[in-house]
């Protein structure tokens, strides 16, 4: 089960990284400089370490997963994509993916830097 979970997490990170690259190219094409780097926030340290490790071959049985793993590892190791660990209770995407209790919703609003005008 752990192997399947890791593969799923690597695949989802790869998809997110492709989106980041697309947005970077889009902003560059319209000459919009955000003056900040894009960072992927992720809550699984094991998967992040797998991307940062300097090993020659990742062993999996599915070749299409290998392609995603190797591409993403290359981008992370070349510092083109930054993947940072965030504790699960601090994940800003929670407000978009699940119902939050009132206290957690207030924290989420602060994470997004939203203010009442």
PyMOL commands that set and color helices and strands:
alter all, ss='L'
color gray80, all
select helices_A, chain A and resi 2-29+45-52+63-77+88-90+94-97+102-111
alter helices_A, ss='H'
color red, helices_A
select strands_A, chain A and resi 39-42+82-85
alter strands_A, ss='S'
color yellow, strands_A
deselect
rebuild
show_as cartoon
